[in-house]
């Protein structure tokens, strides 16, 4: 095997995929609550937005009916 310049060898090594051992599995850090808490928080925000929208709609309808 011919003697290859170390810089060229290192540069060429970067073109290949890293071995599986060099690519640890990346998982998002979550607490004990996990996905369930995220879904619950989104549901709460959705309910809050719906309630505010209904309230605003009723207030607007009341002002229109009162002629304001």
PQR file of N, CA, C, O and H, with PARSE charges and radii, in Angstrom:
ATOM      1  N   UNK A   1       0.853  -1.176   0.000 -0.4000 1.5000
ATOM      2  CA  UNK A   1       0.000   0.000   0.000 -0.0000 2.0000
ATOM      3  C   UNK A   1       0.898   1.237   0.000  0.5500 1.7000
ATOM      4  O   UNK A   1       1.833   1.327   0.795 -0.5500 1.4000
ATOM      5  N   UNK A   2       0.615   2.187  -0.887 -0.4000 1.5000
ATOM      6  CA  UNK A   2       1.477   3.371  -0.952 -0.0000 2.0000
ATOM      7  C   UNK A   2       1.334   4.234   0.296  0.5500 1.7000
ATOM      8  O   UNK A   2       0.298   4.255   0.960 -0.5500 1.4000
ATOM      9  H   UNK A   2      -0.145   2.115  -1.533  0.4000 1.0000
ATOM     10  N   UNK A   3       2.407   4.934   0.580 -0.4000 1.5000
ATOM     11  CA  UNK A   3       2.402   5.818   1.742 -0.0000 2.0000
ATOM     12  C   UNK A   3       1.606   7.078   1.388  0.5500 1.7000
ATOM     13  O   UNK A   3       1.979   7.806   0.469 -0.5500 1.4000
ATOM     14  H   UNK A   3       3.249   4.917   0.041  0.4000 1.0000
ATOM     15  N   UNK A   4       0.516   7.338   2.110 -0.4000 1.5000
ATOM     16  CA  UNK A   4      -0.362   8.480   1.829 -0.0000 2.0000
ATOM     17  C   UNK A   4      -0.119   9.556   2.875  0.5500 1.7000
ATOM     18  O   UNK A   4       0.067   9.274   4.059 -0.5500 1.4000
ATOM     19  H   UNK A   4       0.213   6.746   2.857  0.4000 1.0000
ATOM     20  N   UNK A   5      -0.127  10.786   2.405 -0.4000 1.5000
ATOM     21  CA  UNK A   5       0.038  11.923   3.308 -0.0000 2.0000
ATOM     22  C   UNK A   5      -1.080  11.878   4.368  0.5500 1.7000
ATOM     23  O   UNK A   5      -2.243  11.700   4.007 -0.5500 1.4000
ATOM     24  H   UNK A   5      -0.278  11.014   1.444  0.4000 1.0000
ATOM     25  N   UNK A   6      -0.764  12.033   5.647 -0.4000 1.5000
ATOM     26  CA  UNK A   6      -1.793  11.940   6.700 -0.0000 2.0000
ATOM     27  C   UNK A   6      -2.938  12.930   6.514  0.5500 1.7000
ATOM     28  O   UNK A   6      -4.085  12.601   6.819 -0.5500 1.4000
ATOM     29  H   UNK A   6       0.181  12.178   5.940  0.4000 1.0000
ATOM     30  N   UNK A   7      -2.654  14.134   6.020 -0.4000 1.5000
ATOM     31  CA  UNK A   7      -3.736  15.105   5.816 -0.0000 2.0000
ATOM     32  C   UNK A   7      -4.707  14.623   4.747  0.5500 1.7000
ATOM     33  O   UNK A   7      -5.922  14.755   4.895 -0.5500 1.4000
ATOM     34  H   UNK A   7      -1.723  14.401   5.772  0.4000 1.0000
ATOM     35  N   UNK A   8      -4.166  14.066   3.674 -0.4000 1.5000
ATOM     36  CA  UNK A   8      -5.024  13.560   2.603 -0.0000 2.0000
ATOM     37  C   UNK A   8      -5.844  12.389   3.119  0.5500 1.7000
ATOM     38  O   UNK A   8      -7.034  12.284   2.824 -0.5500 1.4000
ATOM     39  H   UNK A   8      -3.179  13.959   3.554  0.4000 1.0000
ATOM     40  N   UNK A   9      -5.211  11.506   3.888 -0.4000 1.5000
ATOM     41  CA  UNK A   9      -5.917  10.347   4.426 -0.0000 2.0000
ATOM     42  C   UNK A   9      -7.064  10.797   5.338  0.5500 1.7000
ATOM     43  O   UNK A   9      -8.169  10.262   5.247 -0.5500 1.4000
ATOM     44  H   UNK A   9      -4.244  11.591   4.127  0.4000 1.0000
ATOM     45  N   UNK A  10      -6.813  11.776   6.217 -0.4000 1.5000
ATOM     46  CA  UNK A  10      -7.854  12.246   7.123 -0.0000 2.0000
ATOM     47  C   UNK A  10      -8.986  12.927   6.354  0.5500 1.7000
ATOM     48  O   UNK A  10     -10.161  12.759   6.683 -0.5500 1.4000
ATOM     49  H   UNK A  10      -5.916  12.211   6.292  0.4000 1.0000
ATOM     50  N   UNK A  11      -8.619  13.699   5.327 -0.4000 1.5000
ATOM     51  CA  UNK A  11      -9.651  14.384   4.546 -0.0000 2.0000
ATOM     52  C   UNK A  11     -10.513  13.360   3.815  0.5500 1.7000
ATOM     53  O   UNK A  11     -11.735  13.502   3.762 -0.5500 1.4000
ATOM     54  H   UNK A  11      -7.665  13.836   5.060  0.4000 1.0000
ATOM     55  N   UNK A  12      -9.889  12.335   3.254 -0.4000 1.5000
ATOM     56  CA  UNK A  12     -10.643  11.310   2.546 -0.0000 2.0000
ATOM     57  C   UNK A  12     -11.511  10.504   3.503  0.5500 1.7000
ATOM     58  O   UNK A  12     -12.585  10.039   3.119 -0.5500 1.4000
ATOM     59  H   UNK A  12      -8.897  12.219   3.298  0.4000 1.0000
ATOM     60  N   UNK A  13     -11.068  10.334   4.723 -0.4000 1.5000
ATOM     61  CA  UNK A  13     -11.852   9.573   5.693 -0.0000 2.0000
ATOM     62  C   UNK A  13     -13.150  10.296   6.027  0.5500 1.7000
ATOM     63  O   UNK A  13     -14.137   9.659   6.395 -0.5500 1.4000
ATOM     64  H   UNK A  13     -10.196  10.712   5.034  0.4000 1.0000
ATOM     65  N   UNK A  14     -13.159  11.623   5.901 -0.4000 1.5000
ATOM     66  CA  UNK A  14     -14.362  12.384   6.230 -0.0000 2.0000
ATOM     67  C   UNK A  14     -15.462  12.228   5.191  0.5500 1.7000
ATOM     68  O   UNK A  14     -16.614  12.560   5.466 -0.5500 1.4000
ATOM     69  H   UNK A  14     -12.357  12.141   5.601  0.4000 1.0000
ATOM     70  N   UNK A  15     -15.134  11.731   4.007 -0.4000 1.5000
ATOM     71  CA  UNK A  15     -16.164  11.580   2.981 -0.0000 2.0000
ATOM     72  C   UNK A  15     -17.057  10.379   3.247  0.5500 1.7000
ATOM     73  O   UNK A  15     -18.211  10.357   2.819 -0.5500 1.4000
ATOM     74  H   UNK A  15     -14.198  11.461   3.783  0.4000 1.0000
ATOM     75  N   UNK A  16     -16.547   9.400   3.935 -0.4000 1.5000
ATOM     76  CA  UNK A  16     -17.349   8.223   4.225 -0.0000 2.0000
ATOM     77  C   UNK A  16     -18.247   8.460   5.422  0.5500 1.7000
ATOM     78  O   UNK A  16     -18.046   9.403   6.187 -0.5500 1.4000
ATOM     79  H   UNK A  16     -15.609   9.418   4.283  0.4000 1.0000
ATOM     80  N   UNK A  17     -19.224   7.611   5.574 -0.4000 1.5000
ATOM     81  CA  UNK A  17     -20.103   7.722   6.740 -0.0000 2.0000
ATOM     82  C   UNK A  17     -19.350   7.258   7.974  0.5500 1.7000
ATOM     83  O   UNK A  17     -18.516   6.354   7.915 -0.5500 1.4000
ATOM     84  H   UNK A  17     -19.388   6.845   4.952  0.4000 1.0000
ATOM     85  N   UNK A  18     -19.657   7.884   9.069 -0.4000 1.5000
ATOM     86  CA  UNK A  18     -19.018   7.491  10.323 -0.0000 2.0000
ATOM     87  C   UNK A  18     -19.537   6.117  10.731  0.5500 1.7000
ATOM     88  O   UNK A  18     -20.681   5.775  10.432 -0.5500 1.4000
ATOM     89  H   UNK A  18     -20.334   8.618   9.117  0.4000 1.0000
ATOM     90  N   UNK A  19     -18.721   5.340  11.399 -0.4000 1.5000
ATOM     91  CA  UNK A  19     -19.202   4.032  11.852 -0.0000 2.0000
ATOM     92  C   UNK A  19     -20.376   4.192  12.815  0.5500 1.7000
ATOM     93  O   UNK A  19     -20.541   5.238  13.442 -0.5500 1.4000
ATOM     94  H   UNK A  19     -17.792   5.618  11.642  0.4000 1.0000
ATOM     95  N   UNK A  20     -21.171   3.161  12.919 -0.4000 1.5000
ATOM     96  CA  UNK A  20     -22.372   3.231  13.753 -0.0000 2.0000
ATOM     97  C   UNK A  20     -22.032   3.560  15.201  0.5500 1.7000
ATOM     98  O   UNK A  20     -22.803   4.235  15.883 -0.5500 1.4000
ATOM     99  H   UNK A  20     -21.037   2.312  12.409  0.4000 1.0000
ATOM    100  N   UNK A  21     -20.893   3.090  15.670 -0.4000 1.5000
ATOM    101  CA  UNK A  21     -20.523   3.347  17.061 -0.0000 2.0000
ATOM    102  C   UNK A  21     -20.235   4.822  17.303  0.5500 1.7000
ATOM    103  O   UNK A  21     -20.318   5.291  18.439 -0.5500 1.4000
ATOM    104  H   UNK A  21     -20.266   2.541  15.116  0.4000 1.0000
ATOM    105  N   UNK A  22     -19.894   5.563  16.241 -0.4000 1.5000
ATOM    106  CA  UNK A  22     -19.592   6.986  16.393 -0.0000 2.0000
ATOM    107  C   UNK A  22     -20.844   7.846  16.301  0.5500 1.7000
ATOM    108  O   UNK A  22     -20.782   9.057  16.514 -0.5500 1.4000
ATOM    109  H   UNK A  22     -19.827   5.182  15.319  0.4000 1.0000
ATOM    110  N   UNK A  23     -21.973   7.234  15.986 -0.4000 1.5000
ATOM    111  CA  UNK A  23     -23.224   7.974  15.870 -0.0000 2.0000
ATOM    112  C   UNK A  23     -24.194   7.484  16.941  0.5500 1.7000
ATOM    113  O   UNK A  23     -25.015   6.606  16.676 -0.5500 1.4000
ATOM    114  H   UNK A  23     -22.023   6.251  15.812  0.4000 1.0000
ATOM    115  N   UNK A  24     -24.107   8.035  18.133 -0.4000 1.5000
ATOM    116  CA  UNK A  24     -25.028   7.577  19.181 -0.0000 2.0000
ATOM    117  C   UNK A  24     -26.464   7.962  18.843  0.5500 1.7000
ATOM    118  O   UNK A  24     -26.716   8.976  18.193 -0.5500 1.4000
ATOM    119  H   UNK A  24     -23.439   8.748  18.349  0.4000 1.0000
ATOM    120  N   UNK A  25     -27.373   7.153  19.289 -0.4000 1.5000
ATOM    121  CA  UNK A  25     -28.782   7.446  19.051 -0.0000 2.0000
ATOM    122  C   UNK A  25     -29.166   8.683  19.848  0.5500 1.7000
ATOM    123  O   UNK A  25     -28.954   8.754  21.059 -0.5500 1.4000
ATOM    124  H   UNK A  25     -27.168   6.329  19.818  0.4000 1.0000
ATOM    125  N   UNK A  26     -29.731   9.647  19.150 -0.4000 1.5000
ATOM    126  CA  UNK A  26     -30.100  10.905  19.805 -0.0000 2.0000
ATOM    127  C   UNK A  26     -31.589  10.868  20.094  0.5500 1.7000
ATOM    128  O   UNK A  26     -32.410  10.761  19.183 -0.5500 1.4000
ATOM    129  H   UNK A  26     -29.904   9.589  18.167  0.4000 1.0000
ATOM    130  N   UNK A  27     -31.923  10.958  21.362 -0.4000 1.5000
ATOM    131  CA  UNK A  27     -33.323  10.999  21.760 -0.0000 2.0000
ATOM    132  C   UNK A  27     -33.579  12.303  22.484  0.5500 1.7000
ATOM    133  O   UNK A  27     -32.749  12.741  23.281 -0.5500 1.4000
ATOM    134  H   UNK A  27     -31.256  11.045  22.102  0.4000 1.0000
ATOM    135  N   UNK A  28     -34.709  12.928  22.223 -0.4000 1.5000
ATOM    136  CA  UNK A  28     -34.991  14.169  22.943 -0.0000 2.0000
ATOM    137  C   UNK A  28     -35.150  13.903  24.432  0.5500 1.7000
ATOM    138  O   UNK A  28     -35.764  12.919  24.844 -0.5500 1.4000
ATOM    139  H   UNK A  28     -35.383  12.572  21.576  0.4000 1.0000
ATOM    140  N   UNK A  29     -34.589  14.794  25.222 -0.4000 1.5000
ATOM    141  CA  UNK A  29     -34.689  14.635  26.669 -0.0000 2.0000
ATOM    142  C   UNK A  29     -36.084  15.025  27.125  0.5500 1.7000
ATOM    143  O   UNK A  29     -36.543  16.139  26.875 -0.5500 1.4000
ATOM    144  H   UNK A  29     -34.090  15.593  24.888  0.4000 1.0000
ATOM    145  N   UNK A  30     -36.739  14.114  27.784 -0.4000 1.5000
ATOM    146  CA  UNK A  30     -38.056  14.399  28.348 -0.0000 2.0000
ATOM    147  C   UNK A  30     -38.032  13.952  29.802  0.5500 1.7000
ATOM    148  O   UNK A  30     -37.300  13.038  30.185 -0.5500 1.4000
ATOM    149  H   UNK A  30     -36.366  13.209  27.988  0.4000 1.0000
ATOM    150  N   UNK A  31     -38.831  14.606  30.576 -0.4000 1.5000
ATOM    151  CA  UNK A  31     -38.926  14.229  31.976 -0.0000 2.0000
ATOM    152  C   UNK A  31     -39.743  12.960  32.126  0.5500 1.7000
ATOM    153  O   UNK A  31     -39.983  12.242  31.155 -0.5500 1.4000
ATOM    154  H   UNK A  31     -39.425  15.348  30.265  0.4000 1.0000
ATOM    155  N   UNK A  32     -40.159  12.696  33.325 -0.4000 1.5000
ATOM    156  CA  UNK A  32     -40.973  11.498  33.568 -0.0000 2.0000
ATOM    157  C   UNK A  32     -42.325  11.603  32.884  0.5500 1.7000
ATOM    158  O   UNK A  32     -42.928  10.591  32.527 -0.5500 1.4000
ATOM    159  H   UNK A  32     -39.964  13.278  34.114  0.4000 1.0000
ATOM    160  N   UNK A  33     -42.803  12.839  32.702 -0.4000 1.5000
ATOM    161  CA  UNK A  33     -44.141  13.030  32.141 -0.0000 2.0000
ATOM    162  C   UNK A  33     -44.203  12.584  30.680  0.5500 1.7000
ATOM    163  O   UNK A  33     -45.186  11.970  30.264 -0.5500 1.4000
ATOM    164  H   UNK A  33     -42.313  13.661  32.993  0.4000 1.0000
ATOM    165  N   UNK A  34     -43.179  12.884  29.911 -0.4000 1.5000
ATOM    166  CA  UNK A  34     -43.117  12.424  28.531 -0.0000 2.0000
ATOM    167  C   UNK A  34     -44.134  13.097  27.635  0.5500 1.7000
ATOM    168  O   UNK A  34     -44.465  14.268  27.819 -0.5500 1.4000
ATOM    169  H   UNK A  34     -42.381  13.383  30.249  0.4000 1.0000
ATOM    170  N   UNK A  35     -44.625  12.348  26.669 -0.4000 1.5000
ATOM    171  CA  UNK A  35     -45.502  12.902  25.627 -0.0000 2.0000
ATOM    172  C   UNK A  35     -46.881  13.245  26.158  0.5500 1.7000
ATOM    173  O   UNK A  35     -47.519  14.165  25.648 -0.5500 1.4000
ATOM    174  H   UNK A  35     -44.357  11.397  26.520  0.4000 1.0000
ATOM    175  N   UNK A  36     -47.353  12.538  27.160 -0.4000 1.5000
ATOM    176  CA  UNK A  36     -48.697  12.782  27.681 -0.0000 2.0000
ATOM    177  C   UNK A  36     -48.863  14.190  28.208  0.5500 1.7000
ATOM    178  O   UNK A  36     -49.902  14.814  27.989 -0.5500 1.4000
ATOM    179  H   UNK A  36     -46.834  11.790  27.574  0.4000 1.0000
ATOM    180  N   UNK A  37     -47.866  14.699  28.893 -0.4000 1.5000
ATOM    181  CA  UNK A  37     -47.953  16.054  29.443 -0.0000 2.0000
ATOM    182  C   UNK A  37     -47.975  17.082  28.320  0.5500 1.7000
ATOM    183  O   UNK A  37     -48.679  18.087  28.410 -0.5500 1.4000
ATOM    184  H   UNK A  37     -47.022  14.193  29.071  0.4000 1.0000
ATOM    185  N   UNK A  38     -47.217  16.838  27.276 -0.4000 1.5000
ATOM    186  CA  UNK A  38     -47.200  17.773  26.147 -0.0000 2.0000
ATOM    187  C   UNK A  38     -48.577  17.840  25.496  0.5500 1.7000
ATOM    188  O   UNK A  38     -49.048  18.923  25.149 -0.5500 1.4000
ATOM    189  H   UNK A  38     -46.645  16.022  27.202  0.4000 1.0000
ATOM    190  N   UNK A  39     -49.216  16.699  25.333 -0.4000 1.5000
ATOM    191  CA  UNK A  39     -50.555  16.667  24.740 -0.0000 2.0000
ATOM    192  C   UNK A  39     -51.554  17.358  25.661  0.5500 1.7000
ATOM    193  O   UNK A  39     -52.432  18.079  25.188 -0.5500 1.4000
ATOM    194  H   UNK A  39     -48.833  15.820  25.615  0.4000 1.0000
ATOM    195  N   UNK A  40     -51.430  17.148  26.966 -0.4000 1.5000
ATOM    196  CA  UNK A  40     -52.343  17.780  27.917 -0.0000 2.0000
ATOM    197  C   UNK A  40     -52.203  19.299  27.885  0.5500 1.7000
ATOM    198  O   UNK A  40     -53.203  20.016  27.937 -0.5500 1.4000
ATOM    199  H   UNK A  40     -50.716  16.562  27.350  0.4000 1.0000
ATOM    200  N   UNK A  41     -50.975  19.787  27.801 -0.4000 1.5000
ATOM    201  CA  UNK A  41     -50.757  21.238  27.754 -0.0000 2.0000
ATOM    202  C   UNK A  41     -51.351  21.816  26.478  0.5500 1.7000
ATOM    203  O   UNK A  41     -51.968  22.880  26.508 -0.5500 1.4000
ATOM    204  H   UNK A  41     -50.164  19.205  27.760  0.4000 1.0000
ATOM    205  N   UNK A  42     -51.170  21.130  25.368 -0.4000 1.5000
ATOM    206  CA  UNK A  42     -51.748  21.622  24.113 -0.0000 2.0000
ATOM    207  C   UNK A  42     -53.269  21.624  24.181  0.5500 1.7000
ATOM    208  O   UNK A  42     -53.911  22.545  23.677 -0.5500 1.4000
ATOM    209  H   UNK A  42     -50.668  20.266  25.344  0.4000 1.0000
ATOM    210  N   UNK A  43     -53.844  20.609  24.795 -0.4000 1.5000
ATOM    211  CA  UNK A  43     -55.304  20.558  24.934 -0.0000 2.0000
ATOM    212  C   UNK A  43     -55.808  21.697  25.811  0.5500 1.7000
ATOM    213  O   UNK A  43     -56.857  22.278  25.532 -0.5500 1.4000
ATOM    214  H   UNK A  43     -53.322  19.861  25.205  0.4000 1.0000
ATOM    215  N   UNK A  44     -55.068  22.017  26.867 -0.4000 1.5000
ATOM    216  CA  UNK A  44     -55.463  23.136  27.726 -0.0000 2.0000
ATOM    217  C   UNK A  44     -55.418  24.459  26.967  0.5500 1.7000
ATOM    218  O   UNK A  44     -56.329  25.278  27.086 -0.5500 1.4000
ATOM    219  H   UNK A  44     -54.216  21.545  27.093  0.4000 1.0000
ATOM    220  N   UNK A  45     -54.358  24.667  26.187 -0.4000 1.5000
ATOM    221  CA  UNK A  45     -54.266  25.902  25.405 -0.0000 2.0000
ATOM    222  C   UNK A  45     -55.394  25.981  24.382  0.5500 1.7000
ATOM    223  O   UNK A  45     -55.957  27.052  24.154 -0.5500 1.4000
ATOM    224  H   UNK A  45     -53.618  24.002  26.090  0.4000 1.0000
ATOM    225  N   UNK A  46     -55.720  24.861  23.774 -0.4000 1.5000
ATOM    226  CA  UNK A  46     -56.806  24.837  22.795 -0.0000 2.0000
ATOM    227  C   UNK A  46     -58.134  25.176  23.464  0.5500 1.7000
ATOM    228  O   UNK A  46     -58.921  25.956  22.927 -0.5500 1.4000
ATOM    229  H   UNK A  46     -55.263  23.991  23.959  0.4000 1.0000
ATOM    230  N   UNK A  47     -58.384  24.592  24.638 -0.4000 1.5000
ATOM    231  CA  UNK A  47     -59.621  24.876  25.365 -0.0000 2.0000
ATOM    232  C   UNK A  47     -59.684  26.344  25.782  0.5500 1.7000
ATOM    233  O   UNK A  47     -60.740  26.971  25.697 -0.5500 1.4000
ATOM    234  H   UNK A  47     -57.744  23.959  25.074  0.4000 1.0000
ATOM    235  N   UNK A  48     -58.565  26.884  26.228 -0.4000 1.5000
ATOM    236  CA  UNK A  48     -58.526  28.291  26.635 -0.0000 2.0000
ATOM    237  C   UNK A  48     -58.808  29.205  25.440  0.5500 1.7000
ATOM    238  O   UNK A  48     -59.575  30.162  25.552 -0.5500 1.4000
ATOM    239  H   UNK A  48     -57.707  26.375  26.297  0.4000 1.0000
ATOM    240  N   UNK A  49     -58.194  28.911  24.316 -0.4000 1.5000
ATOM    241  CA  UNK A  49     -58.433  29.708  23.114 -0.0000 2.0000
ATOM    242  C   UNK A  49     -59.875  29.619  22.653  0.5500 1.7000
ATOM    243  O   UNK A  49     -60.460  30.616  22.230 -0.5500 1.4000
ATOM    244  H   UNK A  49     -57.571  28.134  24.225  0.4000 1.0000
ATOM    245  N   UNK A  50     -60.448  28.429  22.732 -0.4000 1.5000
ATOM    246  CA  UNK A  50     -61.847  28.255  22.341 -0.0000 2.0000
ATOM    247  C   UNK A  50     -62.762  29.057  23.259  0.5500 1.7000
ATOM    248  O   UNK A  50     -63.678  29.733  22.792 -0.5500 1.4000
ATOM    249  H   UNK A  50     -59.972  27.618  23.075  0.4000 1.0000
ATOM    250  N   UNK A  51     -62.510  28.983  24.574 -0.4000 1.5000
ATOM    251  CA  UNK A  51     -63.336  29.716  25.538 -0.0000 2.0000
ATOM    252  C   UNK A  51     -63.228  31.225  25.315  0.5500 1.7000
ATOM    253  O   UNK A  51     -64.233  31.934  25.368 -0.5500 1.4000
ATOM    254  H   UNK A  51     -61.765  28.434  24.953  0.4000 1.0000
ATOM    255  N   UNK A  52     -62.023  31.711  25.067 -0.4000 1.5000
ATOM    256  CA  UNK A  52     -61.854  33.143  24.814 -0.0000 2.0000
ATOM    257  C   UNK A  52     -62.554  33.557  23.519  0.5500 1.7000
ATOM    258  O   UNK A  52     -63.156  34.629  23.449 -0.5500 1.4000
ATOM    259  H   UNK A  52     -61.207  31.136  25.024  0.4000 1.0000
ATOM    260  N   UNK A  53     -62.475  32.724  22.518 -0.4000 1.5000
ATOM    261  CA  UNK A  53     -63.144  33.025  21.253 -0.0000 2.0000
ATOM    262  C   UNK A  53     -64.651  33.067  21.402  0.5500 1.7000
ATOM    263  O   UNK A  53     -65.308  33.953  20.855 -0.5500 1.4000
ATOM    264  H   UNK A  53     -61.985  31.853  22.574  0.4000 1.0000
ATOM    265  N   UNK A  54     -65.201  32.117  22.135 -0.4000 1.5000
ATOM    266  CA  UNK A  54     -66.649  32.097  22.361 -0.0000 2.0000
ATOM    267  C   UNK A  54     -67.067  33.323  23.161  0.5500 1.7000
ATOM    268  O   UNK A  54     -68.070  33.965  22.845 -0.5500 1.4000
ATOM    269  H   UNK A  54     -64.667  31.397  22.578  0.4000 1.0000
ATOM    270  N   UNK A  55     -66.297  33.649  24.199 -0.4000 1.5000
ATOM    271  CA  UNK A  55     -66.618  34.822  25.020 -0.0000 2.0000
ATOM    272  C   UNK A  55     -66.591  36.097  24.180  0.5500 1.7000
ATOM    273  O   UNK A  55     -67.495  36.928  24.269 -0.5500 1.4000
ATOM    274  H   UNK A  55     -65.483  33.129  24.456  0.4000 1.0000
ATOM    275  N   UNK A  56     -65.557  36.243  23.372 -0.4000 1.5000
ATOM    276  CA  UNK A  56     -65.458  37.435  22.530 -0.0000 2.0000
ATOM    277  C   UNK A  56     -66.610  37.484  21.536  0.5500 1.7000
ATOM    278  O   UNK A  56     -67.165  38.552  21.280 -0.5500 1.4000
ATOM    279  H   UNK A  56     -64.823  35.568  23.300  0.4000 1.0000
ATOM    280  N   UNK A  57     -66.969  36.345  20.978 -0.4000 1.5000
ATOM    281  CA  UNK A  57     -68.089  36.298  20.033 -0.0000 2.0000
ATOM    282  C   UNK A  57     -69.405  36.673  20.683  0.5500 1.7000
ATOM    283  O   UNK A  57     -70.210  37.394  20.094 -0.5500 1.4000
ATOM    284  H   UNK A  57     -66.518  35.476  21.185  0.4000 1.0000
ATOM    285  N   UNK A  58     -69.626  36.184  21.896 -0.4000 1.5000
ATOM    286  CA  UNK A  58     -70.865  36.519  22.602 -0.0000 2.0000
ATOM    287  C   UNK A  58     -70.913  37.996  22.961  0.5500 1.7000
ATOM    288  O   UNK A  58     -71.961  38.630  22.846 -0.5500 1.4000
ATOM    289  H   UNK A  58     -68.971  35.598  22.374  0.4000 1.0000
ATOM    290  N   UNK A  59     -69.787  38.543  23.393 -0.4000 1.5000
ATOM    291  CA  UNK A  59     -69.749  39.973  23.713 -0.0000 2.0000
ATOM    292  C   UNK A  59     -70.019  40.813  22.468  0.5500 1.7000
ATOM    293  O   UNK A  59     -70.755  41.798  22.523 -0.5500 1.4000
ATOM    294  H   UNK A  59     -68.935  38.027  23.486  0.4000 1.0000
ATOM    295  N   UNK A  60     -69.424  40.422  21.356 -0.4000 1.5000
ATOM    296  CA  UNK A  60     -69.633  41.158  20.114 -0.0000 2.0000
ATOM    297  C   UNK A  60     -71.097  41.060  19.678  0.5500 1.7000
ATOM    298  O   UNK A  60     -71.701  42.061  19.295 -0.5500 1.4000
ATOM    299  H   UNK A  60     -68.826  39.621  21.311  0.4000 1.0000
ATOM    300  N   UNK A  61     -71.665  39.848  19.739 -0.4000 1.5000
ATOM    301  CA  UNK A  61     -73.063  39.666  19.343 -0.0000 2.0000
ATOM    302  C   UNK A  61     -73.985  40.472  20.247  0.5500 1.7000
ATOM    303  O   UNK A  61     -74.959  41.057  19.774 -0.5500 1.4000
ATOM    304  H   UNK A  61     -71.174  39.034  20.051  0.4000 1.0000
ATOM    305  N   UNK A  62     -73.688  40.509  21.539 -0.4000 1.5000
ATOM    306  CA  UNK A  62     -74.511  41.289  22.460 -0.0000 2.0000
ATOM    307  C   UNK A  62     -74.445  42.768  22.156  0.5500 1.7000
ATOM    308  O   UNK A  62     -75.457  43.464  22.233 -0.5500 1.4000
ATOM    309  H   UNK A  62     -72.896  40.034  21.923  0.4000 1.0000
ATOM    310  N   UNK A  63     -73.267  43.259  21.811 -0.4000 1.5000
ATOM    311  CA  UNK A  63     -73.152  44.688  21.505 -0.0000 2.0000
ATOM    312  C   UNK A  63     -73.849  45.022  20.196  0.5500 1.7000
ATOM    313  O   UNK A  63     -74.406  46.112  20.057 -0.5500 1.4000
ATOM    314  H   UNK A  63     -72.444  42.694  21.748  0.4000 1.0000
ATOM    315  N   UNK A  64     -73.830  44.102  19.228 -0.4000 1.5000
ATOM    316  CA  UNK A  64     -74.503  44.344  17.956 -0.0000 2.0000
ATOM    317  C   UNK A  64     -76.011  44.349  18.167  0.5500 1.7000
ATOM    318  O   UNK A  64     -76.714  45.191  17.607 -0.5500 1.4000
ATOM    319  H   UNK A  64     -73.378  43.217  19.341  0.4000 1.0000
ATOM    320  N   UNK A  65     -76.509  43.417  18.967 -0.4000 1.5000
ATOM    321  CA  UNK A  65     -77.950  43.341  19.212 -0.0000 2.0000
ATOM    322  C   UNK A  65     -78.434  44.543  20.022  0.5500 1.7000
ATOM    323  O   UNK A  65     -79.573  44.983  19.865 -0.5500 1.4000
ATOM    324  H   UNK A  65     -75.938  42.733  19.422  0.4000 1.0000
ATOM    325  N   UNK A  66     -77.572  45.072  20.884 -0.4000 1.5000
ATOM    326  CA  UNK A  66     -77.956  46.227  21.688 -0.0000 2.0000
ATOM    327  C   UNK A  66     -77.838  47.518  20.882  0.5500 1.7000
ATOM    328  O   UNK A  66     -78.216  48.589  21.356 -0.5500 1.4000
ATOM    329  H   UNK A  66     -76.647  44.715  21.012  0.4000 1.0000
ATOM    330  N   UNK A  67     -77.325  47.413  19.690 -0.4000 1.5000
ATOM    331  CA  UNK A  67     -77.203  48.594  18.841 -0.0000 2.0000
ATOM    332  C   UNK A  67     -75.971  49.415  19.142  0.5500 1.7000
ATOM    333  O   UNK A  67     -75.899  50.585  18.765 -0.5500 1.4000
ATOM    334  H   UNK A  67     -77.019  46.543  19.304  0.4000 1.0000
ATOM    335  N   UNK A  68     -74.986  48.815  19.824 -0.4000 1.5000
ATOM    336  CA  UNK A  68     -73.793  49.569  20.189 -0.0000 2.0000
ATOM    337  C   UNK A  68     -72.792  49.397  19.160  0.5500 1.7000
ATOM    338  O   UNK A  68     -71.697  49.951  19.265 -0.5500 1.4000
ATOM    339  H   UNK A  68     -75.044  47.865  20.130  0.4000 1.0000
TER
END
